[in-house]
Amino acid sequence: MTDLTKLTIAEARDKLAARDFTATELTESYLGAIESGNEALNAYIAVTGDIAREQAKASDAKIAAGEARPLEGIPLGIKDLYATKGVHTQACSHILDGFKPEYESTVTQNLFDDGAVMLGKLNMDEFAMGSSNETSFYGDVVNPWRRNGTETALVPGGSSGGSASAVAAHLCAAATASDTGGSIRQPAALTGTVGIKPTYGRCSRWGMVAFASSLDQAGPIGRTVRDNAILLKSMASVDAKDTTSVDAPVPNYEDFIGKSIKGMKIGIPKEYHMDGIPEEIEALWQQGIAWLKEAGAEIVEISLPHTKYALPAYYIVAPAEASSNLARYDGVRYGLRVPGNDIVEMYENTRAAGFGDEVKRRVMIGTYVLSAGYYDAYYLKAQKVRTLIKQDFDNAWADGVDAILTPTTPDAAFAPGEITDPVTMYMNDVFTVTANMAGVPGMSIPAGLNKDGLPLGLQLIGKPFDEGTLFQVGEVIEQAAGRFEPSANWWSK
Amino acid sequence: MTLLVDTRTPDPKKFIKGATGDWEIVIGMEVHAQVTSEAKLFSGASTSFGSDPNNNVSLVDAAMPGMLPVINEECVRQAIKTGLGLKAEINLKSVFDRKNYFYPDLPQGYQISQFKQPIVGEGIIHLDMKSGEQVEVGVERLHLEQDAGKSLHDQHPTMSFVDLNRSGVALMEIVSKPDIRCADEAKAYLTKLRTILRYLGTCDGNMDQGSMRADVNVSVRKPGGEFGTRCEIKNVNSIRFVGQAIEYEARRQIGILEDGGEIDQETRLFDSVKGETRSMRSKEEAHDYRYFPDPDLLPLEFTQALVDEMAADLPELPDEKKARYIKDFGLTPYDADILVAERVSCDFFEEVAKGRDAKLAANWVINDTFGRLNKEGLDVTSSPISSEQLGKIIDLIKAGTISGKIAKDLFEIVWTEGGDPAQIVEDRGMKQVTDLGAIEGIVDEILANNTDKAEQAKEKPGMLGWFVGQVMKASKGKANPQAVSDMLKAKIGLE
């Protein structure tokens, strides 16, 4: 039998329906891949083999009965910030030690209702705070990609580093991820995978451990644009339990795949040509423009004048919300508790031991910018910037732009420990945060390799609730660029 | 925050005498009123009082990871209703903010409240003081917020326990302007506010169960002078204690000022056992709550049409009811006040008065029924005599079937034994005698036995009353006094 883990979701779905193999066989293939490859990559922090086998068995029964659902028998990895009933859910933080919720997040429930199989929980930056997956309590995740001719470990990006690494290394068919400032798109770009952050409100946040409530969105990372379309269709829903989720129809995103983009207007924002960005990134962007032009799209230069304020404003808004969202981890009701002589000391001991440095840094930044006397200068001003960023995009749409093409990241994957300055690390989000600040969808598609043979991604930004166009245009890039796989499987035992 | 404006004229009757002269108290109140609703403000958990600890707790109330608040529309409607009852401005758009602080019974680490944009803006409460003075107290705002849980410090030698049953229960914080000038006004304000809330059915007003609590801001000044530095007395849980706390606190502040000291702006607690206030935390120790709009909740928006619809359905409120009683029923303001104080009282009254002489009904309700209830420590809802029974007694008086005196006896029988008043009158022969033949015999006999007095009565018509009394006595109260009087006049030869 061929290696089933090589298949895309679309391929696996068709072959399962054709009874070429069973869901159980597919799941076993992945469990085997995890068994042999996860030690080197550290992508999974909990493997749920029993649940996976049981779900696969149920899927086989459904298929046999001719009642296959859209994701029947498709094995997925789940980012650790999704609450999964009775299963490790800690957002890879020490402070949630031993926490196993009694509830299932809306997004994972949607996936399971459509027949998906859960292989396990995926590593991530602690509370989704990071761009390299170096802040996880469960250790660094390793990128399956290496620079040509070297064995130096590289980061997979973050915060959905476990998701990206597992997808790139075929340790799952696809994975759930989440994106607050680029946490889906940046790791997708650094691992040669496809990831989409949908419109804010497209997926329910209920049951996702919160980082920054007004920016967090669920989304998939997969190996193809089509796989992303299939997954998002299942993940998206309006939810009475999340009043920020939006009641807009969820189209069949797969229908957009293969549609011509002839006559579409693609915006190229001039402010995204930034100083200090490697020439390779610039060249990749030009390549992307050429592909879309060839496919019949009209390329227009646009201006998003407030882009330069997006990153600093993001690093005010996100920590502010995080400082409040993380207040509940106080050692009183669940997770870690480090005793003290009184309640205040217990809080201090618990939070000192339970949070890592990056989380503490952001809680402190957030507390500071919300403090009396600083609120107006920081938080309020950042919110105003946010409104202006949103207006920039609205103006582009009003000018008839259908989607915007930019690079996803300023550079390719780097080595752990290579970036120690937090602000340099935050620069990884420079092209991605704007979409979060404006609430619009953004997708990263692998588009080429750098001089070291590492993948680079292009980003498409779309109108609110117009993810369909991103799949349509994204697939054109995918077709032109081809798919990218690490040159050798070095991680399997 | 609006500017502090002094709306009152200093009134020497309310001044406090100090060693250096007169002082005036300035009081503002923040009342926390628990919204009457089945479920909590942002979760479906029950709000029932007296459940076992941690029985009314949802995943949201316990702030489990990934849980999100969803506004309970019933609580929103109750807040709008209350705003309308306070004749206040209703804000069609308001915003929920997070008030951040750490406490074990605050699971989220923040309270969801409304800071800059409350659901209800400025309103007014009218007070009718016993002196007859009319006082208007401005309402600054009303906002919705979550209650916290409860920490229990006496269950374990070294640990505290936490009960989250109250965590997330909806509260309305109703903030007054600093328009109150003495303890009596403060008590009247709380009483009136509670009456309005109970009329509206938006808060049960049960202070002993914690459904209503008051934070009292007290400062003192030379009459008519600049506002002084205030102290906030937290969580006072009875109207009587509010009065005591103000009296104590005002004297404490005057003492400090007269000794040349300064008032520290601080939060204080009222010790009801010692009858004193004491410092809880100073301004320096005050929390920085780091308010910011809750990103989990969209701004709260509703239409003017909803507000109009609710305004049309609003029950008649105490002020309007009182005015109507005075105008339509000719009641005195004093009687009207007694009736409107509680919705159950005026409901009882209105059932009795329906289709009857309202003034007579008011007398029987206030003097006989409420007087008796008070004496026996009962409230209207547990009255041994129903509004229907009382109404029938009044009908019997009006029909001339019984006299007012007999009616008192009848009331006593119904109160203690129950039963249908008309039947009791029938069975026990209590009917008033209006048969002139029967009365004439008695009248003649009395006149015959008192010829001298009858002669005197011709000169002194005031003596007629004595004769009426004699006849009534002889008839065992059953004679119709009017008929007796008419007959006596004719026989004696008065007009």
HADDOCK unambig.tbl for C-alpha pairs under 7 A between the chains (distance, minus, plus):
assign (segid A and resid 206 and name CA) (segid B and resid 66 and name CA) 5.72 0.50 0.50
assign (segid A and resid 206 and name CA) (segid B and resid 67 and name CA) 5.88 0.50 0.50
assign (segid A and resid 206 and name CA) (segid B and resid 68 and name CA) 6.26 0.50 0.50
assign (segid A and resid 207 and name CA) (segid B and resid 65 and name CA) 6.95 0.50 0.50
assign (segid A and resid 207 and name CA) (segid B and resid 66 and name CA) 4.10 0.50 0.50
assign (segid A and resid 207 and name CA) (segid B and resid 67 and name CA) 5.84 0.50 0.50
assign (segid A and resid 208 and name CA) (segid B and resid 66 and name CA) 4.54 0.50 0.50
assign (segid A and resid 209 and name CA) (segid B and resid 65 and name CA) 5.25 0.50 0.50
assign (segid A and resid 209 and name CA) (segid B and resid 66 and name CA) 4.28 0.50 0.50
assign (segid A and resid 210 and name CA) (segid B and resid 66 and name CA) 5.73 0.50 0.50
assign (segid A and resid 213 and name CA) (segid B and resid 295 and name CA) 5.62 0.50 0.50
assign (segid A and resid 213 and name CA) (segid B and resid 296 and name CA) 6.02 0.50 0.50
assign (segid A and resid 214 and name CA) (segid B and resid 295 and name CA) 5.31 0.50 0.50
assign (segid A and resid 241 and name CA) (segid B and resid 68 and name CA) 6.76 0.50 0.50
assign (segid A and resid 241 and name CA) (segid B and resid 70 and name CA) 6.39 0.50 0.50
assign (segid A and resid 242 and name CA) (segid B and resid 68 and name CA) 6.22 0.50 0.50
assign (segid A and resid 242 and name CA) (segid B and resid 70 and name CA) 6.96 0.50 0.50
assign (segid A and resid 243 and name CA) (segid B and resid 70 and name CA) 6.39 0.50 0.50
assign (segid A and resid 243 and name CA) (segid B and resid 297 and name CA) 6.59 0.50 0.50
assign (segid A and resid 244 and name CA) (segid B and resid 296 and name CA) 6.77 0.50 0.50
assign (segid A and resid 244 and name CA) (segid B and resid 297 and name CA) 6.75 0.50 0.50
assign (segid A and resid 244 and name CA) (segid B and resid 298 and name CA) 6.65 0.50 0.50
assign (segid A and resid 324 and name CA) (segid B and resid 100 and name CA) 6.84 0.50 0.50
assign (segid A and resid 327 and name CA) (segid B and resid 108 and name CA) 6.44 0.50 0.50
assign (segid A and resid 327 and name CA) (segid B and resid 109 and name CA) 4.78 0.50 0.50
assign (segid A and resid 328 and name CA) (segid B and resid 63 and name CA) 6.62 0.50 0.50
assign (segid A and resid 328 and name CA) (segid B and resid 107 and name CA) 5.91 0.50 0.50
assign (segid A and resid 328 and name CA) (segid B and resid 108 and name CA) 4.62 0.50 0.50
assign (segid A and resid 328 and name CA) (segid B and resid 109 and name CA) 5.09 0.50 0.50
assign (segid A and resid 332 and name CA) (segid B and resid 104 and name CA) 6.48 0.50 0.50
assign (segid A and resid 370 and name CA) (segid B and resid 290 and name CA) 5.11 0.50 0.50
assign (segid A and resid 371 and name CA) (segid B and resid 288 and name CA) 6.63 0.50 0.50
assign (segid A and resid 371 and name CA) (segid B and resid 290 and name CA) 5.22 0.50 0.50
assign (segid A and resid 372 and name CA) (segid B and resid 288 and name CA) 6.48 0.50 0.50
assign (segid A and resid 372 and name CA) (segid B and resid 290 and name CA) 6.55 0.50 0.50
